[in-house]
């Protein structure tokens, strides 16, 4: 049985873009989705489903239990009025990876986490501060785990077509916009490249014309961290 890549947060946004790219190039793929997730886009792909909640350690562990997982991509986040899985979910994923001998894990957090706190504007910090504290804890959980980790921190994100001009940089003072499709490509680039292990990257598109709305003092309608 071929090894599979396990994607958490696969049903929408960056996780869905990652899943599309991995499936499109022929990787064996297992996607972890909640029972309430809209999986229509994933059903069009050749993927195996694991159903559960990242906050439920048993369902996370069950996703690893087949023993054929070679690497993990984690893009979990939250929506308003729902418990956020950033910390406990990451802890559950890391614990299960260790338990089942899965070494490689690529985590998507956000610019503003960890040592990049000062990169966020005052306005952005007021809106995103509690979330960034959670993402900082999630990063620490991974970096202290002993796994072969890579962390990508996007700035402001949009869901238009990929531009192909996005970059990853170890300059943790950078901020900018990025399309989720471009971020997904960078996630896979890191997944494939062992030289990215143990590194934290900021991911931005230098060609993007504007700063993220929150940096400009604008709160997008219906914004979700």
C-alpha positions, -999 to +999 in steps of 0.1 A: +000+000+000+014+034-010+022+060+016-004+088+019-002+124+028-028+133+055-043+168+052-061+185+081-084+214+073-088+200+038-124+210+031-119+247+025-095+276+018-058+267+019-063+231+028-086+225-002-061+241-025-033+219-011-055+188-016-063+198-052-026+202-060-016+170-043-044+149-059-037+166-093-001+154-093-011+119-083-002+117-047-020+093-024-041+115-002-062+112+029-083+142+040-095+148+075-129+165+075-156+173+101-190+156+098-205+189+090-180+200+063-190+207+028-169+180+010-184+184-026-151+198-039-131+170-023-154+143-037-144+153-072-108+143-063-093+108-058-089+110-020-096+089+010-117+105+038-112+104+075-141+120+095-137+136+129-128+168+147-093+180+154-104+188+189-112+151+194-080+132+200-095+098+193-108+108+158-074+123+150-056+092+161-080+071+140-069+090+109-033+079+115-042+043+125-040+028+090-002+030+093+003+042+058+008+080+065+041+094+054+036+131+060+010+156+073-001+190+062-021+210+088-040+241+078-066+240+106-082+273+117-115+286+129-146+304+121-165+329+143-188+314+170-169+281+169-142+267+193-109+272+176-087+241+171-054+259+167-038+248+200-056+216+211-060+204+175-023+209+168-015+191+200-037+162+190-021+160+156+014+161+169+007+135+195-008+111+170+021+117+145+046+108+172+025+078+183+023+064+148+059+072+138+050+099+112+079+123+112+071+150+086+046+178+093+040+211+076+020+236+095+003+268+083-001+295+109+000+333+102+023+363+102+019+377+137+026+344+155+058+337+174+086+362+168+066+380+141+042+397+166+056+432+159+049+428+122+012+432+127-002+467+128-019+479+159-053+476+142-045+441+131-034+431+165-066+443+181-086+421+158-063+391+156-044+392+188-061+363+206-058+341+175-021+349+171-016+339+207-031+305+199-011+301+167+021+310+187+012+281+211+006+258+181+039+266+167+057+260+200+039+226+202+054+216+169+088+231+172+093+213+205+080+180+193+111+165+177+092+160+144+106+171+111+086+203+109+082+233+086+060+263+094+046+287+069+032+320+080+010+338+054+000+374+057-033+386+043-050+359+022-073+360-008-089+333-029-084+344-064-063+326-090-027+318-083-002+344-095+029+323-095+049+352-080+045+344-043+076+336-023+087+321+011+113+340+031+131+336+064+128+373+069+103+374+097+098+412+094+079+408+061+042+413+056+020+412+025-009+395+007-009+360-008-034+340-028-044+307-011-036+288-043-001+302-042+003+294-005-008+258-013+020+256-039+045+268-013+033+243+012+039+214-012+072+229-022+083+227+014+068+192+018+090+180-010+122+198+001+141+183+031+162+215+034+131+233+047+129+211+078+132+231+110+125+264+093+098+290+096+089+310+065+068+341+059+048+337+027+039+367+007+035+379-029+059+407-036+038+416-067+007+422-047-004+458-050-018+464-016-012+455+021-036+432+039-068+452+048-062+450+085-028+465+081-044+494+063-069+499+091-098+483+072-117+454+087-131+433+059-168+425+061-173+390+076-136+386+081-125+353+096-090+350+111 
